[in-house]
Amino acid sequence: MNEQPFFSSLIESYFIALGVLIGGSIIGGIAAFFTGKPPLTEIFNLSNSIRIWAIIAAIGGTFDAVYSFEKGVLDGQTKDIVKQCLLILSAFGGAQTGAQLIIWLTQEHISK
């Protein structure tokens, strides 16, 4: 089985988290519009509540991360631990970028 290069995994992790956060928030805002709730407020609230799910989706689920940490600790492969930490940080960055874009879009921070 051929593994994907690490740098492209980092970039994919970033953009998957970004896409999940922005896409989920905006689609949720459309649903809020149809149900009579304020869409921009719901988009802002959804972006805060689905941030962790965007990170989990970007790193490929929690079991892969746990397995990589286990392999790194028990087998002494610190390279795998560092790679997994960098993937998680990349996903955090994508989720934070998405949240910042949603904040700029909705401007909810001004009304609070």
Sequence and secondary structure as in RCSB ss.txt:
>XXXX:A:sequence
MNEQPFFSSLIESYFIALGVLIGGSIIGGIAAFFTGKPPLTEIFNLSNSIRIWAIIAAIGGTFDAVYSFEKGVLD
GQTKDIVKQCLLILSAFGGAQTGAQLIIWLTQEHISK
>XXXX:A:secstr
     HHHHHHHHHHHHHHHHHHHHHHHHHHHHHHTS HHHHHHHHHHHSHHHHHHHHHT HHHHHHHHHHHHHS
  HHHHHHHHHHHHHHHHHHHHHHHHHHHHH HHHH 
